[in-house]
Amino acid sequence: MRSAVLCRLFRSQRVSNPLGAQAAGLCSVRLCSRWNLNHQRARCPLAPQPRWLCRRHTKVSLRGAIFREIREVRISITNYLDVMSSWCFWSQPTWAELKRRYADRVEFDWKIALMDGAGLPKSRAQEEWYYRRSGLMNRSPFMLRSDSYEPVLPEYLAPNLVAQAGRDLGIKDDSVRLALSNSILREGSKAIRDVDVAAEIGARAGGIEKGKLLERAKLPEIEKRIRQSTTDWEALKVTQRPTFLVDTEIGDRAIFSGVIRLEPIAATLDSMIDDAAAYAAHAAHFGAPPAQ
């Protein structure tokens, strides 16, 4: 009996869309073909096949179109981090890719979760050991530097204050905090203790006036905000930074504590987006649930 091989032709076509012109062209069409030729597996070419050789069926997916059509669906992801954390530093490629991939469907935010004595190395040798391990795990061509190690500090407040102050001054992206992390962890800057040095680095990265950034970083409300976000992180009952907190309006929640690989986070986001879209589609057809 001749074997059958399934091949998918990833050729997108526009189809008649019941959701209207706004969502037109968002439906994906997958053409699947079963065929056998001379009892051997072969790749199905993109060119049309004779009817006797290729039997096709069309599968239309409307999930993406539904999600875009129903605007009130809300999904958010919050990145709890410390500017000085090496593991937060290594997580940045994943964070950047998530933002690129889900920019139109997910709200992105980051908050400070200060490291305390339990999360800080007890010596410079111990810190370097951790840097070697994390660098190897991430296949890094360079090792992080420990020049800025300060055994007497209970926390690394200065760079986190400047990162938070930058946000207050309108720098909504990651540029200020990344410049601080890069300066400390890769270049060995002494910005950990000195808020003035941290402000200079942050101002240069954010294109803002140093004096204004420094003044903002020294305000009590900035430290209060950082303390509060750290308390919020502690309430999650997790131990690792970064922590990615994913929430949807339908009540679903996912927490990744210390997980910085793209694949599990992206797979979870895809699943939660599908569920939120299904809820929205149901609401569009049946409205709110009965009061009782």
C-alpha positions in Angstrom: 0.0 0.0 0.0 1.4 3.3 -1.0 2.4 5.7 1.7 1.0 9.2 2.0 3.0 12.3 2.8 1.5 15.4 4.2 2.9 18.7 3.0 1.7 22.2 3.9 2.0 25.0 1.5 2.4 28.2 3.4 0.9 30.4 0.8 -1.2 33.2 2.3 -4.2 34.3 0.3 -6.9 36.8 1.0 -10.3 35.2 1.6 -13.8 36.5 2.2 -13.8 37.8 5.8 -17.0 37.9 7.8 -15.4 40.3 10.2 -15.4 43.2 7.7 -12.9 45.2 5.8 -10.8 46.2 8.9 -9.8 42.6 9.5 -9.5 41.7 5.8 -6.3 39.9 4.8 -5.6 38.8 8.4 -6.9 35.3 7.9 -4.4 32.7 7.0 -5.0 30.0 4.5 -3.1 26.7 4.7 -3.3 24.4 1.8 -2.6 20.8 2.8 -1.8 18.2 0.2 -1.6 14.4 0.3 0.2 12.7 -2.5 2.4 9.8 -3.4 4.8 9.5 -6.3 6.7 6.3 -7.1 6.5 5.1 -3.4 8.9 7.9 -2.3 8.5 11.0 -0.1 8.9 14.2 -2.0 8.4 17.8 -1.2 5.3 19.2 -2.7 6.2 22.1 -5.1 4.5 25.4 -5.0 3.2 25.1 -8.5 -0.4 23.7 -9.0 -0.6 20.0 -9.2 -2.9 17.8 -11.4 -6.1 16.7 -9.6 -5.1 13.1 -9.7 -1.8 13.9 -7.9 -2.9 16.4 -5.2 -6.0 16.4 -3.1 -6.3 19.8 -1.3 -8.4 21.2 1.5 -8.4 24.7 2.9 -8.2 25.6 6.6 -9.1 29.2 7.5 -8.0 30.6 10.9 -9.8 33.7 12.2 -8.3 33.9 15.6 -5.9 36.7 14.8 -8.6 38.7 13.0 -11.0 38.3 15.9 -8.3 39.5 18.4 -7.6 42.6 16.3 -11.3 43.3 15.7 -12.3 43.3 19.3 -10.2 46.1 20.7 -11.0 45.8 24.4 -9.1 42.6 24.9 -6.2 43.4 27.2 -3.1 41.4 28.0 -0.2 42.7 29.9 3.3 41.5 30.8 5.4 43.1 33.6 9.1 42.5 33.9 10.3 42.8 37.5 14.0 43.4 37.5 17.1 44.9 39.2 19.4 47.0 37.0 22.4 45.4 38.7 21.2 41.8 38.2 23.3 39.8 35.8 20.4 37.4 35.0 18.2 40.4 34.2 21.0 41.6 31.9 21.0 38.2 30.1 17.2 38.2 29.8 17.2 41.4 27.6 17.3 39.6 24.2 14.1 37.7 25.2 12.4 40.8 26.4 13.3 42.7 23.2 12.0 39.8 21.0 8.7 39.5 23.0 8.2 43.3 22.5 8.9 43.0 18.8 6.7 39.9 18.3 3.7 41.0 20.4 3.8 44.8 20.2 0.3 45.1 18.8 -1.4 42.6 21.2 0.3 42.9 24.6 1.0 45.8 26.9 4.7 45.8 28.1 6.0 47.3 31.3 8.9 46.9 33.7 9.3 47.6 37.4 12.1 47.5 39.9 12.4 44.6 42.3 15.5 45.5 44.4 17.9 42.7 45.3 18.5 42.4 49.0 21.1 40.6 51.0 19.7 37.2 50.2 20.1 37.7 46.5 23.5 39.4 46.6 26.9 37.6 46.4 28.9 37.4 49.6 32.3 38.1 48.0 33.8 39.2 44.7 35.0 35.7 44.0 31.4 34.4 44.5 30.1 37.1 42.2 32.6 36.1 39.5 31.6 32.5 39.9 28.0 33.4 39.2 29.0 35.5 36.2 30.9 32.7 34.7 28.0 30.3 35.1 25.4 32.7 33.7 27.7 33.7 30.8 28.3 30.0 29.9 24.6 29.2 30.1 23.8 32.0 27.7 26.8 31.1 25.4 28.2 34.6 25.8 31.5 35.5 24.0 32.3 37.8 26.9 32.3 37.6 30.7 30.6 40.2 33.0 32.9 42.3 35.1 32.9 42.5 38.9 34.8 45.8 39.3 31.8 47.5 40.9 31.4 44.9 43.6 30.6 46.6 46.9 30.4 44.1 49.9 29.1 46.8 52.3 26.0 47.7 50.3 22.8 46.0 51.4 21.2 46.9 48.0 22.1 48.6 44.8 19.8 51.6 45.0 21.5 54.4 43.0 21.3 52.9 39.4 17.7 51.8 40.1 16.7 55.2 41.2 18.1 56.7 38.0 16.4 54.2 35.9 13.0 54.9 37.6 13.7 58.7 37.3 14.3 58.3 33.6 10.8 56.9 33.2 9.3 59.8 35.1 11.0 62.2 32.6 9.4 60.5 29.6 12.0 57.8 28.7 9.5 55.0 28.4 11.8 52.5 26.6 14.6 50.4 28.0 17.5 52.7 27.0 18.4 54.3 30.4 18.3 51.1 32.4 20.2 49.2 29.7 22.9 51.8 29.6 23.3 51.6 33.3 23.4 47.7 33.3 25.9 47.7 30.4 28.1 50.3 32.0 28.2 48.4 35.3 28.3 44.8 34.2 30.3 45.1 31.0 32.5 48.2 31.5 33.0 48.0 35.2 31.6 51.4 36.1 31.4 52.5 39.8 27.8 53.7 39.4 26.5 51.4 42.0 27.2 53.7 45.0 27.3 57.1 43.3 23.9 58.4 42.1 25.7 61.3 40.4 27.7 58.9 38.2 24.6 56.9 37.5 22.7 60.0 36.4 25.5 61.0 34.0 25.3 57.6 32.3 21.5 57.6 32.2 21.3 61.2 30.9 23.7 60.4 28.1 21.7 57.3 27.1 18.3 59.0 27.3 19.3 62.3 25.7 18.2 64.4 28.7 19.8 66.9 31.0 21.9 65.3 33.7 20.9 67.8 36.4 17.2 67.2 35.8 17.6 63.5 35.9 19.7 63.7 39.1 17.2 65.9 40.8 14.4 63.5 39.9 16.3 60.5 41.1 16.9 62.1 44.5 13.2 62.7 45.2 11.7 60.6 48.0 8.8 59.6 45.8 11.1 57.8 43.4 12.5 55.6 46.1 9.1 55.1 47.5 7.9 53.9 44.2 10.8 51.5 43.9 10.1 50.2 47.4 6.5 49.6 46.5 7.2 47.7 43.3 9.7 45.6 45.3 6.9 44.8 47.8 4.6 43.9 45.0 7.2 41.5 43.6 7.6 39.9 47.1 3.9 39.4 47.3 4.2 37.1 44.2 6.1 34.6 46.5 8.9 34.1 44.0 12.6 34.4 44.5 14.3 35.0 41.1 14.8 38.1 39.0 13.7 38.8 36.4 10.1 37.8 37.0 7.7 38.0 34.1 4.1 38.5 35.2 1.5 37.9 32.5 -2.1 38.9 33.2 -5.3 38.9 31.1 -8.6 40.6 31.7 -10.3 37.2 31.9 -8.4 36.4 35.0 -5.6 34.2 33.7 -2.2 34.7 35.1 1.3 33.2 34.4 4.5 33.9 36.3 8.0 33.1 35.1 10.5 33.6 37.9 14.1 33.3 36.6 13.0 31.8 33.3 14.5 33.8 30.5 14.2 31.5 27.5 11.9 32.9 24.8 10.1 29.7 23.8 8.1 28.9 27.0 7.1 32.6 27.5 6.1 33.0 23.9 4.1 29.7 23.9 2.3 30.8 27.1 1.5 34.2 25.5 0.1 32.6 22.4 -2.2 30.3 24.5 -3.4 33.2 26.7 -4.0 35.4 23.6 -6.1 32.6 22.1 -8.2 32.2 25.3 -8.8 36.0 25.6 -9.8 36.1 21.9 -12.2 33.2 22.4 -13.8 35.0 25.4 -14.2 38.2 23.4 -15.7 36.3 20.5 -18.2 34.6 22.8 -19.1 38.0 24.4 -19.7 39.4 20.9 -22.2 36.7 20.2 -23.9 36.2 23.6 -23.1 39.3 25.6 -22.3 39.3 29.4 -23.2 36.3 31.5 -26.6 36.2 33.3 -26.6 37.9 36.7 -27.7 34.7 38.3 
